[in-house]
Amino acid sequence: MKPLGINRVVIAVRDLDRAVRLYSELLGATFQDASAGAERFGIKAALSWDAGIELVAPLPGRDSFIARSIEESGEGLRQVIFAVDDVDEARVKAEEMGIGVVQTIELTQDQLRQYFRDRFGKFKEHVLNPADTCGAQMVVGQFDWK
């Protein structure tokens, strides 16, 4: 497995539209709506591939990790997603080290077309247990661009 750098950071916000305006103006970032894929997690999202930022906000009236996280800790950085060339090898390595995998997210080709305009041939992430990674909300992922 080879590390390929940081793919993006995830920032939890209360008001997604306000945050998109802020980061767009401050950094010149361009965002795309990514809520269609995020709604199953009780959130709405916007992605900026050029800035490496994913903004997430809780959906009103829905319980979610992000809603609870904002309630407990306020807005801010929640995850760092590290790109690797072989995400399944990264998972095996993590498990060998005693690091738990909390969740796996793998998108189908139909989902990639729908959510990401068919930019990727593969999009798979393993969310690691922060209790096992020195408190860091760490994700390893494989993102094969077309």
C-alpha positions in Angstrom: 0.0 0.0 0.0 1.2 3.5 -0.9 -0.1 6.7 0.6 -1.2 9.3 -2.0 -1.8 12.2 0.4 -4.9 13.8 1.8 -7.9 13.5 -0.4 -10.1 15.9 1.6 -11.1 17.2 5.0 -14.6 17.0 6.4 -15.9 20.1 8.2 -19.2 19.9 10.2 -21.3 23.1 9.9 -24.7 24.1 11.1 -25.6 26.1 7.9 -24.3 24.5 4.7 -25.2 27.4 2.4 -23.4 29.9 4.6 -20.3 27.6 4.8 -20.3 27.2 1.0 -20.4 30.9 0.5 -17.6 31.4 3.1 -15.1 28.9 1.6 -16.0 29.9 -1.9 -15.2 33.5 -1.3 -12.3 32.9 1.0 -10.5 30.3 -1.1 -12.1 30.6 -4.5 -13.3 27.0 -4.1 -16.0 25.6 -6.3 -18.5 23.3 -4.6 -20.9 20.7 -6.0 -24.0 19.5 -4.1 -23.3 16.0 -2.7 -26.4 15.7 -0.6 -28.0 12.9 -2.6 -25.4 10.5 -1.4 -25.2 11.9 2.1 -28.9 11.9 3.0 -28.7 8.2 4.0 -26.4 9.4 6.8 -28.8 12.1 7.9 -26.7 14.9 6.5 -26.5 17.2 3.5 -23.1 17.9 1.9 -21.2 20.0 -0.5 -17.8 18.9 -2.0 -15.0 21.0 -3.4 -12.5 18.8 -5.2 -10.3 21.7 -6.1 -9.9 22.8 -2.4 -10.2 19.3 -0.9 -13.1 20.2 1.4 -16.3 18.4 2.2 -18.8 20.4 4.2 -21.5 18.5 6.0 -24.5 19.7 7.9 -27.3 17.8 9.7 -30.6 17.4 8.1 -33.3 19.0 10.2 -35.3 16.5 12.3 -32.9 13.6 11.6 -30.6 12.0 14.1 -27.0 11.7 12.7 -23.4 11.5 13.9 -22.9 15.1 12.6 -25.9 16.5 14.5 -24.7 14.9 17.7 -21.1 15.9 17.1 -22.1 19.6 16.5 -24.3 19.5 19.6 -21.4 18.1 21.7 -18.4 19.9 20.2 -19.7 22.7 18.0 -18.7 23.2 14.3 -15.3 22.2 13.0 -13.0 19.7 11.5 -14.4 16.1 11.8 -12.4 13.8 9.5 -9.3 13.6 7.4 -9.5 11.3 4.4 -6.2 9.9 3.3 -6.0 8.5 -0.2 -4.1 5.2 -0.7 -3.4 3.1 -3.8 -5.0 0.0 -2.3 -7.7 0.6 0.3 -8.3 -3.0 1.1 -4.6 -3.5 1.9 -4.9 -0.5 4.1 -7.8 -2.1 6.0 -5.9 -5.3 6.5 -2.9 -3.3 7.8 -5.2 -1.4 10.2 -6.8 -4.6 11.5 -3.4 -6.2 12.0 -2.5 -3.2 14.1 -5.7 -3.6 16.2 -7.4 -0.6 14.6 -11.1 -1.1 14.2 -13.0 -0.3 11.1 -16.2 1.5 12.0 -17.8 1.7 8.6 -17.0 1.0 4.9 -18.5 3.1 2.1 -18.2 1.8 -1.4 -20.1 3.4 -4.2 -21.5 1.5 -7.2 -20.9 2.7 -10.7 -24.5 3.9 -10.8 -24.0 5.9 -7.6 -20.7 7.3 -9.0 -22.5 8.5 -12.1 -25.3 10.0 -10.0 -23.4 11.6 -7.2 -20.0 12.5 -8.7 -20.8 12.9 -12.4 -18.9 9.7 -13.3 -15.5 11.2 -12.2 -14.4 7.9 -10.6 -13.9 4.3 -11.6 -13.7 3.4 -7.9 -14.6 5.2 -4.7 -14.2 3.2 -1.5 -13.5 4.3 2.1 -12.9 2.7 5.4 -13.7 4.8 8.4 -11.3 3.9 11.3 -12.2 3.9 14.9 -10.9 7.2 16.4 -10.3 5.4 19.8 -7.6 3.4 18.0 -6.0 6.3 16.0 -5.0 8.7 18.8 -8.5 10.4 18.7 -8.2 11.3 15.0 -11.2 10.9 12.9 -9.3 9.1 10.1 -10.5 7.6 6.9 -8.5 5.7 4.3 -9.9 5.6 0.8 -9.2 4.7 -2.8 -10.4 7.1 -5.4 -9.6 6.0 -8.9 -10.2 9.1 -11.2 -11.3 8.4 -14.7 
